Amino acid sequence: MNPLSDVFGSMRIQEATYKRLEATAPWGFRFSGGMGPRVRFVLVVRGSALLRLKNQRRNISLSSGDLFIFILNDEPYTLVDHPCSAVVDSSEVTKLEEDGVIHYGGGGPLTTFVSGSFGMSTFEAPPISTILPGFLHLRLEQNRSHAFQAVLDLLAAETTQPGIGSAWLISHLYESLFLYAVRAYASSHAAPQKGWLAAMSDRHLSKAIEAMHSGLDESWSVESLAREARMSRSAFALKFKAILGKTPLGYLTQWRMYRAAALLRANNTSLSEVAAAVGYRSEISFSRVFRREMGLAPREYRRKCSVENNRITPGLTLLSPDLSSDGVGPKSDPSCESIHVQGPTMVNTGFETEIASEGVE
């Protein structure tokens, strides 16, 4: 099994939302936290913007085609067309909604955003949160394949004029967008030198990791994994620990338990069959390790998953916008007082729609 497929293969989109925002200069709005650990993204369809993150002094310049993603990260952020533009709380923006459309700003040059988010169950989030950073920014020119760009273009088009089946299609485009973004990030210069993605980019360690993921039921040893990596035992063990921060067998145990958890969530396979599928001949020894790694015994874990699944309603439902507010009014940079715009005039010209399918980000 391809390790990336192993990580994301059981991911389910829940509570998916999307918005299309049309902003004419001058404009500025701030989105607070409060949504919980969701995957949130913003695509600049046209125009440009400045992104401000919490506790970061420098703005991030965004251009048409740029994409940024928060991964299971509830950090607030601010978007403005100019450093000196007034910033309005998102609660003010929602008041402009009319027939699912919001036009916002002072009537100048237009910037269009497609933004969205989705959640995933607490059972699926841990492996993703351990291998990916909390924030990704991908510029148009950064390792953007034709297929990746096609997904972004489809998403922009589908949110412009939603049609039959748009909710279903958009949720699946989210999945594709997320995976393409991770691919692009992994092959970029911004990718970290340590961690799972770094290991998967290493021609030796990736061979061992692929072997583990494709043969979780095999009796691996450090020696046999070193052979897969085409390295000596000592060099392999040292490099693996240096890049991933854990031993090869520690990593193997972790992913065996994640895979076992996916099997427990997905079907009614007996515990002995689940244990065998991930390399354990004894159900007792499997249960002991599972409880140590996952915090619950296998049977208790299965019961909790069943309760959550019964709470989730499949499909996506149209919702009204739900931009959170932190009660903060317009702000400005004191250094810009000579050209400060006292407050943007708001004109209805864009739209924002949300869709939901119970339970993810």
N, C-alpha and C positions, 0 to 999 in steps of 0.2 A: 504494500500500500504506500502511495506517495505520502510522505509525512504531512504536507500541507493539507491534503485531502483528509488525513486522519484527524487533524486538528479541527478543521471546519466542517467535516462531513456531516456531523450530527447537529450542527447549528440550526436553530429554528428562529425565524423572524417572528417577533411578538411586538404588539403595540407599535407598529410601523407608522410613521408620520411623514408627510411631506408638505412643503410650503413653496410657493413661488412669490417672490417679493420684487416689486418694481420701485426703485427709488430714484428720484430726480434731485440733482444737487440744488442747494446744500441739504445734506441729511446726516443723521447719526443716531444710532440706537444701541442700547445695551441689553443683552440677554443675561439674566441672572441664572444661578444654579437652581437646584430644587427638583430636577427631573429624575434624579437618581442615576445609577451607573448605566448609561446607555451609550450606544455608538451613534455619534452625531456627526453629520457632514454638511458642508456648505460648498457649493459649486458656483463660481462666478461665470455666468453665461455670457454676459457682455458688460463692458465698462471696467471700472477699477475701484479699489477700496483699500482702506487701511485697517488692519486687524490689530486690536490691542488685547493682550492676555493679562490675566491677573499677575501682579508682582513682576511684570516685565516692562522696562522703561521704553524700549524701542518698539516702534510699530512694525508690523510685517506688511509689506506691500503686496497687494493682490491684483492680478490682471485677468483679463478674459481667458477662460480655460483653466484657471487655477482651482485647486481643490484642497480643502483642509478638513481633517477628521479628528474628532475626539473619541478615543477608544475606551469605553467604560469609565469615562472621566466626566465629572459634573462641573468642570471649571467654567465660571462666567467668562464672557468675552464681549467686546465692543467692536462695532463696525462703523466707520465714518468715511465720508468721501474726501475729507480734508482735516488736518489736525485741529483746525480752529472752528470746525462746524459744531453747533450745539448738539448735545447728546440727549435724546429723549428715552425714557424708560419704555420697555417693550409693551407695557400695559397701555400706553397711549396709542401705540401703533394698532393694537387690536381693535380699538374703537372705530377705526376707519374702514373696517371690513364691510363690504357690501356685495351680496351675492357671491361670496367666496373670493372677492377681489379686494386687494389693498393697493392703493396708490399713495405714495408717501414721499414728501420732499418739497422743494421749492420751485420746481418747474424747469430746472436746468438739465444738463446732460444726464442721460439715463444709465443706471446700473441695474442689472437683473441678476437675482440670485435664485438658485434652486437649493433648498435646504431640506434636510430630513433627518430622521433618527429611527433607531429600532433598538429594542432590548433583547436580551436572551435570558433564559432561566438561570437561577443561581447555581444550577448544577452544571451548566455549560460554560459559564463565564470564566472559572478559574484557569483553565489551560490557556485561553486567549490572553487573559490579563498578565500571565507570566511570560509570554513570549513577544508581546508587542508593546511599544511605547504608548504613553497616554495621549500623544498628539502627533499627527503627521501633517506636513504641508508639502503638497506636490505641485510644482509649477508645470505649465503646459509642456515645456520642452523636456522635462525630466522623465526619461525612460517610459514614455507614453506610447504604448503599442497602438496599432490601428484598431485592434479589438477593444482595448480600454477606451479609446476615444469614441468608438461607436456606441459603447454603453452610455457614456456621458451625453452624447448627442441624442440618443433615444430617450434618456431620462429628461433632458431639457424639452424635447418635443412632446413627450407624453404629458408633462405637467403644464404645457402651454394650452393644449386642448384635450382634456381627458375624454376618453370614449369608453365604449363597452369593454369591460375587463381591465380598465386602467389600474384599479387597486391591486389586482393580482399581479399584473405585469410589473408595476412599480416595485412591489415588494421583492420580486425576483431580480429586478435590475439592481436593487440595493445589495443583494448577495453578491452579484457579479462585480459591482463597483468596489465593494469592500475587498474582495479577493484580488482584483487587479491592482488596487492601491497598495496592498501588502506586497505583492510581487514587485511593483515598481519601486517601492521603498527598499525592499531587500537588496535590489541590484543597484541602488544609488549610492553616492558617496556619503550620504547622510546616515546610512545604516551603521549601527554600532559595531565596535570591534569585538564585543563579547555578547554572549547570550545565544538564544536558539537560532535566530536568523543568521547570526555570524557563523555558527556551526554549520548551518545548512548551506552556506556559501563557501565553506571549506571543502576542497575536493577529497580530502581524506576522511574527515569526520562525517561528512554527509553520507558517505558509503555505509559507515557503521550505523548511523541513525536510520537510514532507509532499511537496512537489514533488520534492525530491531522492530520497526513499525510493521514490516511485512511478515515477520515471524515472531510475534509475541508469545507464541506457544512453544517456541524452541528453547532448549537448555543452553542459553548463552553464558559465556564466561568472558572475562577481560581478554584472555588469549584469543578466543575465537572472534571476538569483535575487532581486535587489533588486526587480525588477518583480513577481515572485510575491509578495514581502512588502509590496508597495505602499509602498516607501520609496525615497529617493534612494540612489544607489550608495554614497556616502561614509557616510551615516547608518547604512545597513544593515551595512556592513562593520565599522564601529566598534561598533555594538550587538551584533552577532554575536560578535565577539571578546571584548567585555566580559563577556557572559553565559556563553558556552561555553568561553572560554579558548583558542580556536583560530579560524583563518580559515574562512570558508565553504567554500573549496575544499579546505582541509585536512580539514575534517569530511567533505566529500563523498568524498574519497579513502579515509578511514578506513572509512566505511560501505560503499563499493564493495568493499573488501577483505574485510570481515566477510561481506558477501553472497556474494562469490565463494567464501569458505571454506565457507559453508553448502552451496553448490552442489557443491563438491568432496567434502564429506562425504556428501551425500545420494544421488548417482548417479554414473554413469560418463560423464557429459557430457565431451566433448573439451575440452582446454584452450582451444582457439580459440573454442569456443562459450561457455565460461565467460567468457572475456575480452570477447567481444562483448556478453554479457548485462549486463556492468557498465560498458560504455562504452569499451572498448579495441579498436581495430581491429588492433593488432599484438599477437600472443602474446608476443613478446619484451619489449615495453614493459610489458605486464601482468605478466609473470613478475618483472621487475625491481622493480616497485612492490610486488607481493605479498610478495616476499622482504624488502623493506625494512620493510614494515608488520607482517608476521606472523612474521618471523624464520626462515622456511623457504621454500624454493622450492615452487611448487604441487605438483609431482609428489611431492616428499618429504612434504609436508603430507598429501596424499591417502594415501600409504602408512602414515603414522603413525596416521591416522584409522581406516584399515582394520584395523590391529592392535588398536586399542582397541575397535572394534565387535565384533571376534571374541572379545574378552575378556568382553563384556557379555552376560549371560543375560537375555532378556526376561522380563517378568512379575515378580510379587512373591511372596516366600516368607516364611512365618511364621518368626520367630526369637524366641529368648528375649531378655529385656531385657539391655542392654549399657550400663549407666551407668558412666562412667569414674570412677576414684578418684584423688585426689592424695595420699592417705595422711594427710589432716588430720582429726583427731578433732573432737568437738563443741567449739564456741566460744560465748562469751557476751560481752555488753557489760558491762564492769566497773561501769558506772553503774547496772546493773539488779540488782545482787547481792541487794538486799532482797527482790525478787520473782522472782528467777531460778528457773526450773524446772530441776532437776538433770539431766533427760534425759527425753524423751518416752517414754511407754509405747507400744509398737507393737502394734497389733491388726490382724489380717487382715480388711480390709473393702473393698478397692478392686481395681483391676487395671491392669496395665501389659503391653502387648503390643507387639512390634516386627515390622515387615514389611520385607523388603528385596528390591530388584531391582538387580542389580549395578551399581554405580558412580556415585552422585551425592550432593549435599546440598542 
